[in-house]
Amino acid sequence: MRPNSGVARLGRQVPAAGLLLVVFSCLAAPENPPTARYSTNAADRAECERQLNRIYGALQAYWFQHDDQYPAKLSDLSPQFLYDAQMLICPFVRTRSGVRAWRTQAHDFSQDGATSYSYEFGPEPLEFNLWRGVPRRTSRELKLAAAKQVGLVVPVVRCPYHGRGSWLNLAMNGQIYASGLYWEKNVTNDVDALELGALLGNPQPLPTLSPAAFPARDRHAEAQLLDLTGFYNATLTNSWQGFPGNHLGRLPSGVQTLDGVRFDIRGVIQLGAIELPNKFPKRVDGIPVAQKCRRIHFLHAASYLYRTNTLDGLYVIHYTDGREQQIPLLHGQEIADWWRDPKRATRTTKAKEVWSGLNEAAEAYGKVLCLHRFTWDNPRKETPIATLSFVSAPVAHTPFVVAITVE
């Protein structure tokens, strides 16, 4: 596809930032799965590779005739550039069932019902679980930015049906190679560069924040409203997660009462995860409590929703007698995503949504923001709590806490 001319010219339109580490193609169980979800037969793979070579030739022809542009959908190649539309369906899939049952295994951004392949150069905006910034970005922009970073090994078409967790990738330069779900790991060892937000958002490094960066604590705030000033690592008004326009600037600050509980709201303690372009710690220790209590109220949330009932992180209670108590935060139970569909209420079994609002990014996607209050009952009410810790789990969800109140 004229890799040294057209692609390079298109690439100059995309910001030069890091590569992505994001799941473009998500595995999921079909509603009515065929008897085998993938093939381990070398002949099946070889036939698929021959077919991918034909698709590459059709993409080249389309590229030349459409001013160095990729098609919106793979099916746009047929019949002018690919005479047989069956070539858009993996040969292994064709021998097992219709394409509809298989499409739930490979997410295709173009929503093209005529192919079993995952096509990743469509013009559709990225879903909000991949990119949460403004302006909205497309998978095509993302792939061209990736090509600018690592070259033309970026996949255009992917097939997930040739081994468990194994994908065949048709690259921009016509190369066909196998990888795991994350093709990016085949082409670079620089994990810090494999970040979606850094690639499209070009975020600035987080500044070192002093207490002066946050509103002063109300001198009338009770000791039960824990003072988190020295532990904040992000402000409410900045897009601290690296996605432009995505912040808590409209959340009322200072001492606020939410659903009957008073909170001291002035900043954010964000824990780190690979999805966030800005770097945050995996744990924050030493948050002072220094009192007895019956229960603790946490005003918090997480970013992204992949699976419910997975561990997002935990709070660790450190008593003055040296004993500890862990409080696990399961997604959909004690914590949930801070973005949601305005037509659907947050579904959490042990937490309650106590604030909702908007920012520029959420408005662009038709979503609303929300924070959740999780209340933990202390089983050792007569033993003072010295400090607590906030610890992340090695998952895609990224928890943060805004305020903590003891009772």
Kinemage of the C-alpha trace (Angstrom):
@kinemage 1
@onewidth
@group {chain A} dominant
@subgroup {mainchain}
@vectorlist {calphas} color= white
{ca met a 1} P 0.000 0.000 0.000
{ca arg a 2} L 2.840 2.318 -0.960
{ca pro a 3} L 4.336 2.043 2.546
{ca asn a 4} L 6.971 4.661 1.856
{ca ser a 5} L 4.624 7.296 0.507
{ca gly a 6} L 0.910 7.217 1.233
{ca val a 7} L 1.083 5.756 4.723
{ca ala a 8} L 3.873 8.100 5.739
{ca arg a 9} L 1.913 11.070 4.437
{ca leu a 10} L -1.167 10.021 6.371
{ca gly a 11} L 0.921 9.371 9.455
{ca arg a 12} L 2.015 12.999 9.636
{ca gln a 13} L -1.552 13.935 10.519
{ca val a 14} L -1.418 11.953 13.758
{ca pro a 15} L 0.325 13.125 16.965
{ca ala a 16} L 3.704 11.502 17.591
{ca ala a 17} L 3.266 9.814 20.954
{ca gly a 18} L 3.594 6.339 22.445
{ca leu a 19} L 2.122 3.157 21.031
{ca leu a 20} L -0.982 1.523 22.442
{ca leu a 21} L -1.487 -1.411 24.699
{ca val a 22} L -5.186 -1.968 24.372
{ca val a 23} L -7.415 -4.869 23.475
{ca phe a 24} L -8.799 -4.134 20.018
{ca ser a 25} L -10.255 -7.607 19.652
{ca cys a 26} L -12.052 -9.108 22.635
{ca leu a 27} L -12.705 -12.807 23.043
{ca ala a 28} L -16.180 -13.748 24.192
{ca ala a 29} L -18.255 -16.901 24.147
{ca pro a 30} L -20.756 -17.048 21.272
{ca glu a 31} L -24.420 -17.327 22.113
{ca asn a 32} L -24.696 -20.565 20.110
{ca pro a 33} L -21.043 -21.628 19.758
{ca pro a 34} L -19.943 -24.098 17.121
{ca thr a 35} L -18.397 -27.341 18.333
{ca ala a 36} L -14.846 -25.930 18.042
{ca arg a 37} L -13.980 -22.274 18.483
{ca tyr a 38} L -10.581 -22.437 16.870
{ca ser a 39} L -8.450 -24.735 14.754
{ca thr a 40} L -5.054 -26.214 15.568
{ca asn a 41} L -4.739 -27.668 12.070
{ca ala a 42} L -1.740 -26.338 10.135
{ca ala a 43} L -3.622 -26.742 6.859
{ca asp a 44} L -6.437 -24.473 8.120
{ca arg a 45} L -3.912 -21.833 9.055
{ca ala a 46} L -2.125 -22.090 5.715
{ca glu a 47} L -5.426 -21.670 3.859
{ca cys a 48} L -6.304 -18.636 5.973
{ca glu a 49} L -2.884 -17.117 5.236
{ca arg a 50} L -3.455 -17.588 1.490
{ca gln a 51} L -6.797 -15.857 1.842
{ca leu a 52} L -5.268 -12.996 3.848
{ca asn a 53} L -2.749 -12.537 1.048
{ca arg a 54} L -5.636 -12.092 -1.386
{ca ile a 55} L -7.269 -9.595 0.956
{ca tyr a 56} L -4.000 -7.691 1.103
{ca gly a 57} L -3.911 -7.489 -2.688
{ca ala a 58} L -7.472 -6.164 -2.706
{ca leu a 59} L -6.570 -3.586 -0.045
{ca gln a 60} L -3.616 -2.447 -2.149
{ca ala a 61} L -5.850 -1.999 -5.198
{ca tyr a 62} L -8.415 -0.091 -3.137
{ca trp a 63} L -5.653 2.100 -1.683
{ca phe a 64} L -4.359 3.103 -5.107
{ca gln a 65} L -7.813 3.933 -6.458
{ca his a 66} L -9.027 5.883 -3.414
{ca asp a 67} L -6.273 8.431 -2.815
{ca asp a 68} L -4.340 6.390 -0.260
{ca gln a 69} L -7.332 5.589 1.926
{ca tyr a 70} L -8.445 2.345 3.499
{ca pro a 71} L -12.059 1.187 3.052
{ca ala a 72} L -14.589 1.850 5.784
{ca lys a 73} L -15.403 -1.873 5.877
{ca leu a 74} L -13.756 -4.995 4.511
{ca ser a 75} L -16.920 -5.775 2.564
{ca asp a 76} L -16.280 -2.581 0.546
{ca leu a 77} L -13.614 -4.630 -1.265
{ca ser a 78} L -16.218 -6.879 -2.877
{ca pro a 79} L -16.917 -7.298 -5.719
{ca gln a 80} L -14.692 -4.698 -7.405
{ca phe a 81} L -11.450 -5.618 -5.674
{ca leu a 82} L -12.297 -9.032 -4.285
{ca tyr a 83} L -14.551 -10.955 -6.619
{ca asp a 84} L -15.496 -13.675 -4.109
{ca ala a 85} L -17.117 -12.288 -0.939
{ca gln a 86} L -16.554 -15.649 0.769
{ca met a 87} L -12.900 -14.672 1.074
{ca leu a 88} L -13.938 -12.296 3.823
{ca ile a 89} L -14.730 -15.292 6.011
{ca cys a 90} L -11.951 -17.415 7.498
{ca pro a 91} L -11.912 -20.804 5.690
{ca phe a 92} L -12.091 -22.629 9.021
{ca val a 93} L -15.212 -20.634 9.960
{ca arg a 94} L -16.832 -21.392 6.595
{ca thr a 95} L -16.556 -25.127 7.222
{ca arg a 96} L -18.120 -24.907 10.687
{ca ser a 97} L -21.131 -22.579 10.569
{ca gly a 98} L -22.435 -19.275 9.367
{ca val a 99} L -20.430 -16.161 10.121
{ca arg a 100} L -22.976 -14.736 12.562
{ca ala a 101} L -22.206 -17.245 15.325
{ca trp a 102} L -18.495 -16.546 15.024
{ca arg a 103} L -18.535 -12.770 15.047
{ca thr a 104} L -18.999 -12.655 18.817
{ca gln a 105} L -15.452 -14.013 19.138
{ca ala a 106} L -13.766 -11.140 17.281
{ca his a 107} L -14.913 -7.594 17.854
{ca asp a 108} L -14.929 -5.668 14.579
{ca phe a 109} L -15.098 -1.901 14.946
{ca ser a 110} L -16.751 -1.479 11.563
{ca gln a 111} L -19.635 -3.775 12.608
{ca asp a 112} L -19.391 -5.527 9.248
{ca gly a 113} L -21.639 -8.564 9.215
{ca ala a 114} L -20.082 -9.841 5.993
{ca thr a 115} L -16.731 -10.839 7.520
{ca ser a 116} L -15.418 -13.046 10.311
{ca tyr a 117} L -12.189 -11.055 10.472
{ca ser a 118} L -11.403 -8.218 12.822
{ca tyr a 119} L -10.824 -5.124 10.674
{ca glu a 120} L -9.099 -2.329 12.569
{ca phe a 121} L -8.831 0.554 10.132
{ca gly a 122} L -12.441 1.677 10.085
{ca pro a 123} L -13.522 5.313 10.588
{ca glu a 124} L -15.825 4.631 13.542
{ca pro a 125} L -15.081 6.432 16.824
{ca leu a 126} L -13.416 4.334 19.493
{ca glu a 127} L -15.698 3.049 22.197
{ca phe a 128} L -15.662 4.833 25.533
{ca asn a 129} L -14.018 1.848 27.210
{ca leu a 130} L -10.960 2.395 25.012
{ca trp a 131} L -10.671 6.171 24.717
{ca arg a 132} L -12.256 8.708 27.070
{ca gly a 133} L -11.023 11.989 25.726
{ca val a 134} L -12.135 14.809 23.482
{ca pro a 135} L -12.081 15.060 20.610
{ca arg a 136} L -13.291 11.548 19.943
{ca arg a 137} L -10.804 9.382 18.084
{ca thr a 138} L -11.181 6.569 15.557
{ca ser a 139} L -9.545 3.176 15.305
{ca arg a 140} L -7.992 4.328 12.023
{ca glu a 141} L -6.345 7.309 13.714
{ca leu a 142} L -5.047 5.021 16.405
{ca lys a 143} L -3.567 2.514 13.965
{ca leu a 144} L -1.905 5.198 11.849
{ca ala a 145} L -0.395 6.681 14.990
{ca ala a 146} L 0.834 3.221 15.941
{ca ala a 147} L 2.400 2.794 12.497
{ca lys a 148} L 4.194 6.093 12.924
{ca gln a 149} L 5.800 4.664 16.048
{ca val a 150} L 6.648 1.065 15.127
{ca gly a 151} L 6.360 0.915 11.354
{ca leu a 152} L 4.111 -1.024 9.038
{ca val a 153} L 3.887 -4.154 11.183
{ca val a 154} L 0.622 -2.773 12.562
{ca pro a 155} L -2.218 -5.204 11.739
{ca val a 156} L -4.969 -4.192 9.362
{ca val a 157} L -6.875 -7.491 9.580
{ca arg a 158} L -6.774 -10.090 12.353
{ca cys a 159} L -8.099 -13.644 12.656
{ca pro a 160} L -8.538 -15.305 16.081
{ca tyr a 161} L -9.396 -18.830 14.945
{ca his a 162} L -6.031 -20.599 14.725
{ca gly a 163} L -5.128 -21.743 18.205
{ca arg a 164} L -6.295 -20.855 21.671
{ca gly a 165} L -5.261 -17.264 22.309
{ca ser a 166} L -3.424 -17.161 18.974
{ca trp a 167} L -4.106 -14.580 16.285
{ca leu a 168} L -3.050 -14.272 12.667
{ca asn a 169} L -2.228 -10.672 11.815
{ca leu a 170} L -2.161 -9.178 8.318
{ca ala a 171} L 0.122 -6.159 8.636
{ca met a 172} L 0.120 -2.926 6.652
{ca asn a 173} L 3.205 -4.114 4.775
{ca gly a 174} L 1.591 -7.434 3.806
{ca gln a 175} L 3.461 -9.479 6.403
{ca ile a 176} L 1.426 -12.199 8.112
{ca tyr a 177} L 2.496 -13.151 11.611
{ca ala a 178} L 1.055 -14.894 14.642
{ca ser a 179} L 0.729 -13.288 18.051
{ca gly a 180} L -1.265 -13.395 21.222
{ca leu a 181} L -4.169 -11.068 21.802
{ca tyr a 182} L -1.726 -8.179 22.254
{ca trp a 183} L 0.098 -8.019 18.918
{ca glu a 184} L 2.024 -5.034 20.299
{ca lys a 185} L 4.182 -7.329 22.422
{ca asn a 186} L 5.616 -8.815 19.226
{ca val a 187} L 7.027 -5.516 18.031
{ca thr a 188} L 8.318 -3.646 21.095
{ca asn a 189} L 9.526 -4.244 24.626
{ca asp a 190} L 8.888 -0.659 25.674
{ca val a 191} L 5.816 -1.157 27.845
{ca asp a 192} L 5.781 2.516 28.799
{ca ala a 193} L 5.194 3.389 25.141
{ca leu a 194} L 2.270 0.981 24.755
{ca glu a 195} L -0.408 3.266 26.101
{ca leu a 196} L -3.560 4.396 24.367
{ca gly a 197} L -3.919 7.656 26.233
{ca ala a 198} L -0.328 8.650 25.599
{ca leu a 199} L -0.674 7.863 21.910
{ca leu a 200} L -3.795 9.901 21.231
{ca gly a 201} L -3.917 12.328 24.103
{ca asn a 202} L -0.258 13.381 24.253
{ca pro a 203} L -0.617 14.063 27.984
{ca gln a 204} L 1.953 16.091 29.853
{ca pro a 205} L 3.774 14.353 32.712
{ca leu a 206} L 2.008 14.821 36.004
{ca pro a 207} L 3.572 17.637 37.993
{ca thr a 208} L 4.794 17.059 41.511
{ca leu a 209} L 1.849 18.337 43.505
{ca ser a 210} L 2.360 20.139 46.782
{ca pro a 211} L -0.472 20.684 49.293
{ca ala a 212} L -0.761 24.218 47.898
{ca ala a 213} L -2.128 22.753 44.641
{ca phe a 214} L -5.366 21.802 46.418
{ca pro a 215} L -8.035 23.896 48.111
{ca ala a 216} L -7.253 24.532 51.761
{ca arg a 217} L -8.983 22.258 54.225
{ca asp a 218} L -11.932 23.826 56.011
{ca arg a 219} L -10.708 24.648 59.510
{ca his a 220} L -14.087 23.524 60.860
{ca ala a 221} L -13.817 20.067 59.260
{ca glu a 222} L -14.163 17.339 61.875
{ca ala a 223} L -11.382 14.818 62.483
{ca gln a 224} L -13.757 12.119 61.225
{ca leu a 225} L -13.402 13.645 57.753
{ca leu a 226} L -9.926 12.296 57.047
{ca asp a 227} L -7.395 14.822 55.809
{ca leu a 228} L -6.006 13.372 52.558
{ca thr a 229} L -4.110 16.490 51.516
{ca gly a 230} L -0.666 14.940 51.757
{ca phe a 231} L -1.754 11.885 49.766
{ca tyr a 232} L -3.572 13.443 46.807
{ca asn a 233} L -1.783 12.824 43.503
{ca ala a 234} L -4.297 14.523 41.194
{ca thr a 235} L -6.590 17.537 41.287
{ca leu a 236} L -10.300 17.510 40.599
{ca thr a 237} L -9.997 19.984 37.736
{ca asn a 238} L -7.176 18.426 35.693
{ca ser a 239} L -7.640 15.509 33.314
{ca trp a 240} L -5.407 13.424 35.536
{ca gln a 241} L -6.011 10.118 33.753
{ca gly a 242} L -4.491 11.475 30.529
{ca phe a 243} L -7.696 11.774 28.508
{ca pro a 244} L -8.434 15.395 27.549
{ca gly a 245} L -11.663 16.768 28.987
{ca asn a 246} L -12.102 13.912 31.456
{ca his a 247} L -12.031 15.289 35.007
{ca leu a 248} L -14.100 16.004 38.117
{ca gly a 249} L -14.099 19.756 37.747
{ca arg a 250} L -17.860 19.980 38.332
{ca leu a 251} L -17.808 17.974 41.547
{ca pro a 252} L -18.520 20.362 44.456
{ca ser a 253} L -15.381 20.702 46.574
{ca gly a 254} L -14.806 21.302 50.261
{ca val a 255} L -16.950 19.789 52.988
{ca gln a 256} L -20.005 18.366 51.261
{ca thr a 257} L -22.883 16.170 52.406
{ca leu a 258} L -23.709 13.351 49.988
{ca asp a 259} L -26.623 11.104 50.839
{ca gly a 260} L -26.368 12.026 54.505
{ca val a 261} L -22.606 11.558 54.872
{ca arg a 262} L -20.176 14.466 55.168
{ca phe a 263} L -17.008 14.275 53.076
{ca asp a 264} L -13.973 16.516 52.683
{ca ile a 265} L -13.630 16.673 48.881
{ca arg a 266} L -10.552 18.458 47.535
{ca gly a 267} L -8.500 16.063 45.402
{ca val a 268} L -7.990 12.534 44.100
{ca ile a 269} L -5.841 9.574 45.112
{ca gln a 270} L -5.452 7.602 41.883
{ca leu a 271} L -3.811 4.174 41.757
{ca gly a 272} L -1.787 3.045 38.790
{ca ala a 273} L -2.664 0.695 35.921
{ca ile a 274} L -1.334 0.041 32.426
{ca glu a 275} L -4.289 1.786 30.762
{ca leu a 276} L -3.412 5.157 32.249
{ca pro a 277} L -0.766 7.142 30.358
{ca asn a 278} L 0.191 9.065 33.488
{ca lys a 279} L 2.053 7.109 36.117
{ca phe a 280} L 0.515 6.535 39.503
{ca pro a 281} L 1.609 4.370 42.439
{ca lys a 282} L 0.343 0.832 42.859
{ca arg a 283} L -0.341 1.555 46.519
{ca val a 284} L -0.602 4.454 48.925
{ca asp a 285} L 0.269 3.722 52.557
{ca gly a 286} L 0.117 5.598 55.824
{ca ile a 287} L -3.190 7.463 55.456
{ca pro a 288} L -3.782 8.527 59.087
{ca val a 289} L -6.976 7.593 60.918
{ca ala a 290} L -5.831 7.696 64.577
{ca gln a 291} L -9.223 6.968 66.156
{ca lys a 292} L -11.776 4.316 66.944
{ca cys a 293} L -14.757 3.965 64.645
{ca arg a 294} L -17.846 1.908 63.952
{ca arg a 295} L -17.664 2.216 60.188
{ca ile a 296} L -15.807 3.942 57.367
{ca his a 297} L -17.363 5.605 54.317
{ca phe a 298} L -15.313 5.664 51.104
{ca leu a 299} L -16.213 8.011 48.247
{ca his a 300} L -14.582 6.349 45.254
{ca ala a 301} L -14.895 4.831 41.784
{ca ala a 302} L -12.913 2.992 39.123
{ca ser a 303} L -12.194 3.498 35.447
{ca tyr a 304} L -13.349 1.022 32.791
{ca leu a 305} L -15.666 -1.923 32.954
{ca tyr a 306} L -14.484 -5.288 31.666
{ca arg a 307} L -15.810 -7.897 34.078
{ca thr a 308} L -17.859 -7.616 37.223
{ca asn a 309} L -16.766 -9.347 40.408
{ca thr a 310} L -13.088 -8.920 39.600
{ca leu a 311} L -10.806 -7.418 42.226
{ca asp a 312} L -10.069 -3.751 41.476
{ca gly a 313} L -8.038 -3.186 44.622
{ca leu a 314} L -8.391 -3.102 48.366
{ca tyr a 315} L -8.165 -0.989 51.465
{ca val a 316} L -5.992 -2.321 54.272
{ca ile a 317} L -6.854 -1.275 57.825
{ca his a 318} L -3.891 -1.092 60.221
{ca tyr a 319} L -4.932 -1.252 63.881
{ca thr a 320} L -2.810 0.156 66.686
{ca asp a 321} L -2.238 -3.363 68.080
{ca gly a 322} L -0.474 -4.381 64.859
{ca arg a 323} L -3.296 -6.403 63.360
{ca glu a 324} L -4.619 -5.760 59.850
{ca gln a 325} L -7.957 -6.084 58.090
{ca gln a 326} L -8.261 -6.216 54.305
{ca ile a 327} L -11.290 -4.745 52.528
{ca pro a 328} L -11.502 -6.129 48.967
{ca leu a 329} L -13.058 -3.949 46.275
{ca leu a 330} L -14.885 -6.127 43.761
{ca his a 331} L -16.094 -4.462 40.588
{ca gly a 332} L -19.878 -4.204 40.680
{ca gln a 333} L -20.003 -4.779 44.423
{ca glu a 334} L -17.985 -2.293 46.506
{ca ile a 335} L -16.931 -0.161 43.531
{ca ala a 336} L -17.917 0.591 39.920
{ca asp a 337} L -16.964 2.582 36.849
{ca trp a 338} L -17.252 6.363 37.130
{ca trp a 339} L -18.755 6.511 33.613
{ca arg a 340} L -22.198 5.128 32.950
{ca asp a 341} L -25.078 5.268 30.521
{ca pro a 342} L -27.542 7.941 31.723
{ca lys a 343} L -30.395 5.583 30.888
{ca arg a 344} L -29.101 2.914 33.253
{ca ala a 345} L -28.567 3.081 36.978
{ca thr a 346} L -25.304 1.922 38.485
{ca arg a 347} L -25.571 -1.696 39.525
{ca thr a 348} L -23.530 -2.261 42.673
{ca thr a 349} L -24.509 -4.703 45.387
{ca lys a 350} L -22.585 -3.109 48.267
{ca ala a 351} L -22.088 0.510 47.214
{ca lys a 352} L -24.420 3.347 46.353
{ca glu a 353} L -24.154 6.061 43.731
{ca val a 354} L -24.227 9.346 45.661
{ca trp a 355} L -23.122 11.875 43.041
{ca ser a 356} L -23.537 12.221 39.293
{ca gly a 357} L -22.384 14.927 36.924
{ca leu a 358} L -20.735 15.691 33.611
{ca asn a 359} L -17.523 16.773 31.951
{ca glu a 360} L -16.642 17.563 28.342
{ca ala a 361} L -15.573 14.007 27.499
{ca ala a 362} L -18.583 12.297 29.079
{ca glu a 363} L -20.934 14.670 27.259
{ca ala a 364} L -19.255 13.845 23.933
{ca tyr a 365} L -19.996 10.151 24.470
{ca gly a 366} L -23.494 10.633 25.880
{ca lys a 367} L -22.413 9.365 29.309
{ca val a 368} L -22.607 10.704 32.832
{ca leu a 369} L -20.086 10.629 35.659
{ca cys a 370} L -20.804 9.078 39.023
{ca leu a 371} L -19.115 8.471 42.368
{ca his a 372} L -20.047 5.714 44.780
{ca arg a 373} L -20.138 5.513 48.546
{ca phe a 374} L -19.058 2.208 50.010
{ca thr a 375} L -19.562 1.782 53.764
{ca trp a 376} L -17.457 -0.745 55.674
{ca asp a 377} L -18.528 -1.931 59.141
{ca asn a 378} L -15.560 -2.260 61.462
{ca pro a 379} L -15.518 -5.646 63.275
{ca arg a 380} L -13.092 -4.288 65.937
{ca lys a 381} L -14.830 -1.145 67.068
{ca glu a 382} L -12.945 -0.856 70.374
{ca thr a 383} L -9.476 -0.979 68.847
{ca pro a 384} L -8.191 2.296 67.402
{ca ile a 385} L -7.185 2.346 63.757
{ca ala a 386} L -3.740 3.826 63.186
{ca thr a 387} L -3.618 4.133 59.391
{ca leu a 388} L -5.051 2.663 56.228
{ca ser a 389} L -3.582 1.745 52.853
{ca phe a 390} L -5.077 1.913 49.350
{ca val a 391} L -3.776 -0.849 47.062
{ca ser a 392} L -4.450 -1.629 43.388
{ca ala a 393} L -4.967 -5.060 41.861
{ca pro a 394} L -3.230 -6.221 38.644
{ca val a 395} L -6.308 -5.723 36.447
{ca ala a 396} L -7.525 -3.242 33.874
{ca his a 397} L -9.817 -1.442 36.319
{ca thr a 398} L -8.140 1.584 37.893
{ca pro a 399} L -9.569 2.635 41.283
{ca phe a 400} L -9.379 6.093 42.807
{ca val a 401} L -10.688 7.584 46.040
{ca val a 402} L -11.866 11.156 46.538
{ca ala a 403} L -12.731 11.263 50.252
{ca ile a 404} L -12.884 9.041 53.354
{ca thr a 405} L -15.038 9.609 56.431
{ca val a 406} L -15.025 7.560 59.627
{ca glu a 407} L -18.025 7.278 61.925
